[in-house]
Amino acid sequence: MAEVLRDWLLVAGIEAHNLEQDFANGYLFGKLLHEYNLQPHLNTFVNKGKPDAYLKNYVMLQPVLSKLGVQFDTRTAQALINKEPGLAAKVLYAIKQSLGTMDKNTQVSTKEASSGFHSC
């Protein structure tokens, strides 16, 4: 799974060598979601290793992750900050899965709209 995630991140323009370390402050999650036009204000994210930066970043991520259906709460944020082994990969995989579902739904909606067919 790690190799698939690294390849996917590279396509999004994100190079990560250690997922737990690189994603701990939340900035790269914001950057990733920004690449998919889901996080509009990347310039408000802070790429620093300070507790207030972590908090600010995760507060901004929470609504977007919630919309994607990614389980994310204060315990998850705290575990990411603490670099819990494997958790960054799990969250990234959940984001990837959700984005894949969104892409499929968008493709279906686009096909339905162009064919004049709308499901109820």
N, C-alpha and C positions, 0 to 999 in steps of 0.2 A: 504494500500500500504506500509506503514512504516514497518509492521511486515514482509512482503514478502522481502523487501529490507534488513532488519536486518538479516534474515535467509540466504539470498544470500551472504551477506557480511561475515557472520560467516563461510560459506562454503569456501570462498576465504581467510579465516584466518584473517579477519579484524573485530575487535570488536569496535563498535561505540555506544556511549550512547546518544550523541546529534549530529545529522547529521550536523547541521549548524556549530557548534563549532569544531567538529572533522575534518571536511573536508575544513574548511576555508582557510588553508594555502596551499592546493593542494596536500600535501604529500600523503594522503590516496587515492586520485584519482590515483596518480602515482603508489602506491603500488597495487591497485586493477588491473590496466591495466598491471602491471608487472606480476601479477598472471596469466593473460591470454596471456602472452608472447607478449604483444603489446607495452610495454614500457621497452626497453632493459636495460636502465641505471638507475635503481632505486637508485644506490649509489650516483648519482649526485643530487638527490632531497634532500631538506633540510626540516627537521621537526622542524621548529622553528616559533615563532610568530612575525617575523620581516618583515617589508615591502619588503626588498630586497629578502628574502626567498620566499615570496608570488610570487613576480614578476618572479623570476627564475623558480619556479615550474610551474606556469601557462604558461610561454613561452614554456616550454618543453611539456606540456600537449596539447597545441593547435593543433599541427599537427596530433597527434594521434586521438584526439576527432573529428577533421575535417574528417579524413579518415573513422571514424565510422559513420559519418553523424550526429553527435551530434552538435546541434547549440551551438557555443561557440565563443564569441568575448570578447573584452575588457570590455564591459558593464556587461556581464555575470560574468567574472572574478571579477570585482569590486563588484558586488552584492554578490558573494560568499564570498569574503574577508570581506564584511560588514555584513555577516551572515543573509542575507535576508531570512526570514522565508519561508520554503518550497522549496527553490531553489536547495539546495543540493540534496534533494530527487528527484526533477524533473530531474536533470542532471544524477543522479545515475540510475533512471528508464530508461532514454534514452540510457544510456550505456548498461544496462541490455537488453533492447529490441534489440539494435544493435548486441550485442554479441549473443543473441538467434537467430537472423537472420543469422549471420555468421555461427553459429553451424549448422543450417539447410542447408545452402548453401554448407558448407564443407561436410556434410553427403551426400548430393545429388551428389556432385562432386566425392566423394570417391566411391559411389555406381556405378556411371557412368563409372569411370575409371576401377573398378574391373570387370564390366560386358562387357567392351569393347565398350560401347555405349557412344558417345559424341554428345551432342546437339550443333547445330550451332547457 
